[in-house]
Amino acid sequence: MAEGDLVVERALDAGCRAVVALVDADRPPPITDRLPADVPVYAGGDDVRAMVTQLGAPQGIVALFARPPRRSATELGDLATRIIAIEAVDNPINVGSIVRNAIALGWDGMIFDYTSADPLSRRSLRVSMGQAIGFPAARTTSMPDELRRLVQIGFVVCALTPSADAGDIDSISASARMCIVIGSERAGLSAESLASSTHRVRIPMAPGVDSLNAAAASAIACYALRARHTGRG
């Protein structure tokens, strides 16, 4: 479900197939004209749209799209150079924020386990401003297996943990292929995922604070381990 003209526009730009749309009867947004002629478009006032969509503040347009095909984790590992892996991050707001942070800081793929929220869920899409639609993502039933495979093909895999015996993220040098692994805010990463990574790293924090929100941690880690480009200009 794409809510709002910006998310609908990004879904269309990504080549997603629209199925049906609901627009403001009095002020249909201009993006409505980009919908293919064979897509049913319904119109209604604020009360009708709120009732149909179950949204507190109905958008000027809400559209349903066919889900785009998803790469396998193996394909993603072969194509990407900067991957975010999330395990047991079940809050769609956090997932949408992580996607937005990753794209903004030059990361190019995500692997999420079967217990994590879907980047294309309604709330994740809204938080990512629709950017999750075109962001390569793969779901796995075994995160440790995927992490081990990434290590085998040359990725430096950094598992975030607040553990006091983990190394500071500042001590890690960015390499050509990097993966950051982020776990649940409640339980953190599983022991097997931690063991399957090449490094256990923590974000240095002031005394008395043991961890950050998953989305905030992702932004710091993505920046700290971003690809460095050298050259003039």
N, C-alpha and C positions, 0 to 999 in steps of 0.2 A: 504494500500500500504506500503510495507516494502522496504526502500531504503538502500542499502549498505549491505555488507556481515554480519556485526554484527547484524543488525536488523533482517535480514532474518534468521540468526542462532537462534536468540532468539525466533522468531516465530515458527520455527521448533521444538525447544526444548520445547516450551509450548504446542506442539501437534496441532497447527493450520494447517488446510488443505490448501496446496498451490494450486492455480488455474492455474496460468501462470507466466512465468518469462521472462525477457529480460536481456541479458548479453552482456558483451564486447566481440565482435567477436575475437579479437586478444588476450585478456587476461582474459578469464572467471575465476572468483575466485573459489577457491577449494570448497566453500560451494555449488556450482552448483551440485556437485556429490551427495549431500545429498537429492536433490529433488527426489521425487518418479518418477519411470519410466513413469508413465502415465501423468505427468505434462508437457504440451507443453513448450519448452524452445526455445525462439527466440534469434538471435544474430545480432548485428549491431555495426557499428563504432560509434565514439563520436557524429557525426552529426545526425545520425539516432536516437540514443538513446535520444539525447536532444530534437529532434522533437517529438518523441513519448511520452516522459514523461513530456515535458515542464519544465524540470529542467535545470537551467543555467549550472551547472557542473554535467553531468550525472555520476551516480555511476556505478561501475563495474557490479552490479546486482540490479535489481528492480523486486520485485515479488508481485503479488496480492494473498491475502489469504482470505479464508472465515472467516467472523467475528466470534470469539468464543462466546459462550453463555454468557450473562451477568446476574449476580445475581440481585435479587430485593433488594431494599433498606432495606426491612424488614429482608431478609436473611443475608445481610451484617452486619446489626446491631447486629444480634444474634451471628455471628461468630467472628467478629473483636473486638479488644480491643483499638485500636488507629486509629481513623478515621479523615480524612480531608474532610470537606464539603465546596464546592465552589459554590457561587451564582453569576451569571452574570459575570463570568470571561470568556470573549469571545475571548481572544487572545490565540491561540493554543500554542504559544511559552511559555506563562506563565503557561498554564496547563501542558505541558510537563515538565517544570522545577519544578513545584510543585510536580508532581509524582516522579521525580528523587530525590528531597529533602526528600520526605516522606519515600521512600524506604531506602535511605541511613541512615536515622535516626531512623529506626525501626518501622515506622507506617505501618499499614496493611490493609488499605481500604480507598476508596474515594466515597463520594456521591456528584454528581454534578447535578445542576438543568438544566431545559430544555433550558435555554438561554446561558449556558456555552459551551465552545468548547469541542469537543469529545477527550478524552485521546488517542483514536485510530485513530485520524485524521493523515494525512501524516506528517504535521509539528510537531504535538505533539509527535508522535512516534520518529521522528528524534531527537528532543531535549531530550527526555527521554532515548535515546540510545536503544530504543526497550523495555525498562523495563516496560512500561505501558501495554505490552501485557499480562504479567502474574500478574499484580496488580489488585486485586479485586476492581471493580468499579460498581456503580449503578447510574442510572439516575432517577430523581424524577420530578414530575410536581408541587410539593409543598414542598419547603425546610422547611418552618416553621412546617409543619406537621411532617416531618421526625425528626426535632430537638426535638420536643416535645416528640416523641416516644423514642428517645434516652435517654432523661432525665428520662422518665418513667421506662426504663429498667436499669437504674443505671449509665449512662454516665454523666460525668462532661463536659458540653458543653461551650466552651469559644469562644465568638464572638469577632473577632479582629475589633477594631475601633480606629481612631485617636482622638476621642472625649476626651476633657480635663477632663471630669468627670468620665471616665472609670478608673478602677483599673490597676495598673502596672502588667504586666504578671509575674514579679518576685514574686508577692505576692500570686500566685496560687500554691498550692501544687499538684504535679502530683499524680493522683489516678490510680486505677487499670484500669478504662475505661475512656478514654478521647476523646473528639472531638474538633477540632479547626475549626472555621467557618471563611472563607475568602470571601470578597465581591469584587465588581468591584472597580478598582482604581479610577474611576471617581465619582461614586455615593456612594460607600461603600455598606454595607449590608442594606437590607430593614428593616423598622421599625419592621415588624412582626417577622423577623428572629432574630433580636436583642432581642426582647421581649421574644422569645421562648428559649433563651439560659439561662444557669444558671449564667454565668458571662459575663460582658462586659469588655474586657481587651485591653490595649494599650501597645505598645513597647516603652519604654522610649527613647527619642531622644533629640538631642541638640536643643536649641532654634532656631527658624526660619525654622525648618524642620517639616512638619506636618505628613508625611506618607512615606512609602517605597513602592517600586514595590511589586506587589502581590507575586511574586516568592521569593523575598528576605525576605519578611515578613513571608512567610511560613517556610523558613529555620530556622529563629530565633525562631519562635513559636514551631516548631517541636522539636528543641533542648531543649528549655526551659521546655517543658512539656513531654519530652521523658520518657519512662519507666525506672525506676531506678532498677537495679539488685544488690542485696547485696550478699555477700559471699566471699569466699577466691579465690585467683587466679589472 
